[in-house]
Amino acid sequence: MSKESTKRAFVAGATGYTGQQVVRILAAQGVEVVAHVRPDSSSLERWRERFEGWGARVDTTAWEQGAMTATLSELRPELVYCLIGTTRARDKNTEEDAGYEAIDFGLTELLAGACAAGSPKARFVYLSAMGVSASSSSAYYKARWKAEESVRESGLSYIIARPGLITGPDREESRPMERVAGVVSGAIFKGLSAVGADTLHDRYAPTDAVELATALVQRALEATDDAIVLETPRLRCGRL
Ligand SMILES: NC(=O)c1ccc[n+]([C@@H]2O[C@H](COP(=O)([O-])OP(=O)(O)OC[C@H]3O[C@@H](n4cnc5c(N)ncnc54)[C@H](OP(=O)(O)O)[C@@H]3O)[C@@H](O)[C@H]2O)c1
């Protein structure tokens, strides 16, 4: 990639299972990557070592509207990734399900707003989930729909990606139930693919972080339309 065409990307959620692979693949594609790590992360030095080893740099801006706007205004990235979210197990500090509203929706809305104010020409890449819709009823899906709406209403160009189960043996955080579901459904869909049911496989089989991140990078680098929603089949385009 020539110097003139070098793009810059800001990756929020860089420490997550998907985020790490997005950072690695973007950097390998010659994109200048700023990997965001929350300032109070107890593993900041470990993340710095890993991301700098891949050729990215680390930013620790606080999750605060003014601070995030100032950072994005200074960096002016062409791509802003929002790959964050909590789980019930992880979010022990808030009331049942309140974490989805505060983090999955709240931080996405904050980042989209900061991006629109600080780097309005950037494309915002939001990692949502399969099945999210206006009629979603669970707290998780409702928060994700509100987060999608905040992205659509931000005025930014965007990609919203809706993968199914994201899992693989390389996930560092232990999620045994997710792993079991991934192995079982992966085997079922592999079997279906073998008998020619590729459409079902493409739509519902789990994806791992490398496959998903490859799609999130490739689709963003090639995107020309302003408003793109990628369902699972379009999130399968190989592995980088
Ligand atoms: N897992 C699935 O099967 C699945 C399926 C469809 C969609 N999704 C959605 O896709 C997204 C990414 O999935 P993943 O499995 O890659 O996620 P993950 O490994 O759980 O990573 C989540 C990211 O969000 C950050 N985060 C969580 N709480 C935060 C907080 N309070 N403040 C700031 N940052 C916070 C984490 O930062 P720290 O490392 O600092 O905690 C981490 O970078 C998730 O939001 C998830 O809802 C997941």
The ligand as an SDF file (V2000), in Angstrom:
LIG
                    3D

 48 52  0  0  0  0  0  0  0  0999 V2000
  -19.6660  -13.8610   21.3370 N   0  0  0  0  0  0  0  0  0  0  0  0
  -20.6200  -14.0710   20.4550 C   0  0  0  0  0  0  0  0  0  0  0  0
  -21.0210  -15.2050   20.1390 O   0  0  0  0  0  0  0  0  0  0  0  0
  -21.2740  -12.8780   19.7630 C   0  0  0  0  0  0  0  0  0  0  0  0
  -22.1710  -13.0920   18.7250 C   0  0  0  0  0  0  0  0  0  0  0  0
  -22.6890  -11.9840   18.0400 C   0  0  0  0  0  0  0  0  0  0  0  0
  -22.3150  -10.7080   18.4240 C   0  0  0  0  0  0  0  0  0  0  0  0
  -21.4700  -10.5320   19.4630 N   0  0  0  0  0  0  0  0  0  0  0  0
  -21.1130   -9.1730   19.8530 C   0  0  0  0  0  0  0  0  0  0  0  0
  -19.8830   -8.8550   19.2670 O   0  0  0  0  0  0  0  0  0  0  0  0
  -19.0870   -8.0690   20.1590 C   0  0  0  0  0  0  0  0  0  0  0  0
  -17.6740   -8.5550   20.1850 C   0  0  0  0  0  0  0  0  0  0  0  0
  -17.6730   -9.9260   20.5570 O   0  0  0  0  0  0  0  0  0  0  0  0
  -16.3780  -10.5640   21.1920 P   0  0  0  0  0  0  0  0  0  0  0  0
  -16.7350  -11.9540   21.5160 O   0  0  0  0  0  0  0  0  0  0  0  0
  -15.2050  -10.2490   20.3260 O   0  0  0  0  0  0  0  0  0  0  0  0
  -16.2880   -9.6850   22.5420 O   0  0  0  0  0  0  0  0  0  0  0  0
  -15.3660   -9.8520   23.8280 P   0  0  0  0  0  0  0  0  0  0  0  0
  -14.2350  -10.7860   23.5860 O   0  0  0  0  0  0  0  0  0  0  0  0
  -16.2680  -10.1320   24.9800 O   0  0  0  0  0  0  0  0  0  0  0  0
  -14.7670   -8.3680   23.9670 O   0  0  0  0  0  0  0  0  0  0  0  0
  -15.5590   -7.3220   24.4180 C   0  0  0  0  0  0  0  0  0  0  0  0
  -14.8100   -6.0010   24.3050 C   0  0  0  0  0  0  0  0  0  0  0  0
  -15.6350   -4.9950   24.9150 O   0  0  0  0  0  0  0  0  0  0  0  0
  -14.8560   -4.2990   25.8860 C   0  0  0  0  0  0  0  0  0  0  0  0
  -15.6790   -3.9090   27.0320 N   0  0  0  0  0  0  0  0  0  0  0  0
  -16.5230   -4.6790   27.7500 C   0  0  0  0  0  0  0  0  0  0  0  0
  -17.0340   -3.9690   28.7760 N   0  0  0  0  0  0  0  0  0  0  0  0
  -16.4800   -2.7330   28.6950 C   0  0  0  0  0  0  0  0  0  0  0  0
  -16.5990   -1.5480   29.4650 C   0  0  0  0  0  0  0  0  0  0  0  0
  -17.3810   -1.4930   30.5550 N   0  0  0  0  0  0  0  0  0  0  0  0
  -15.8960   -0.4580   29.0980 N   0  0  0  0  0  0  0  0  0  0  0  0
  -15.0940   -0.4940   28.0090 C   0  0  0  0  0  0  0  0  0  0  0  0
  -14.9170   -1.5920   27.2420 N   0  0  0  0  0  0  0  0  0  0  0  0
  -15.6080   -2.6950   27.5830 C   0  0  0  0  0  0  0  0  0  0  0  0
  -13.8150   -5.3000   26.3520 C   0  0  0  0  0  0  0  0  0  0  0  0
  -12.7360   -4.5980   26.9600 O   0  0  0  0  0  0  0  0  0  0  0  0
  -11.8820   -5.2450   28.1840 P   0  0  0  0  0  0  0  0  0  0  0  0
  -11.0420   -6.3430   27.5820 O   0  0  0  0  0  0  0  0  0  0  0  0
  -11.1030   -4.1090   28.7160 O   0  0  0  0  0  0  0  0  0  0  0  0
  -12.8990   -5.7900   29.1660 O   0  0  0  0  0  0  0  0  0  0  0  0
  -13.4550   -5.9920   25.0390 C   0  0  0  0  0  0  0  0  0  0  0  0
  -12.5340   -5.2120   24.3180 O   0  0  0  0  0  0  0  0  0  0  0  0
  -19.7500   -8.1800   21.5270 C   0  0  0  0  0  0  0  0  0  0  0  0
  -20.2060   -6.9420   21.8640 O   0  0  0  0  0  0  0  0  0  0  0  0
  -20.8770   -9.1170   21.3560 C   0  0  0  0  0  0  0  0  0  0  0  0
  -22.0840   -8.7230   21.9900 O   0  0  0  0  0  0  0  0  0  0  0  0
  -20.9270  -11.5820   20.1390 C   0  0  0  0  0  0  0  0  0  0  0  0
  1  2  1  0
  2  3  2  0
  2  4  1  0
  4  5  1  0
  4 48  2  0
  5  6  2  0
  6  7  1  0
  7  8  2  0
  8  9  1  0
  8 48  1  0
  9 10  1  0
  9 46  1  0
 10 11  1  0
 11 12  1  0
 11 44  1  0
 12 13  1  0
 13 14  1  0
 14 15  2  0
 14 16  1  0
 14 17  1  0
 17 18  1  0
 18 19  2  0
 18 20  1  0
 18 21  1  0
 21 22  1  0
 22 23  1  0
 23 24  1  0
 23 42  1  0
 24 25  1  0
 25 26  1  0
 25 36  1  0
 26 27  1  0
 26 35  1  0
 27 28  2  0
 28 29  1  0
 29 30  1  0
 29 35  2  0
 30 31  1  0
 30 32  2  0
 32 33  1  0
 33 34  2  0
 34 35  1  0
 36 37  1  0
 36 42  1  0
 37 38  1  0
 38 39  2  0
 38 40  1  0
 38 41  1  0
 42 43  1  0
 44 45  1  0
 44 46  1  0
 46 47  1  0
M  CHG  2   8   1  16  -1
M  END
$$$$
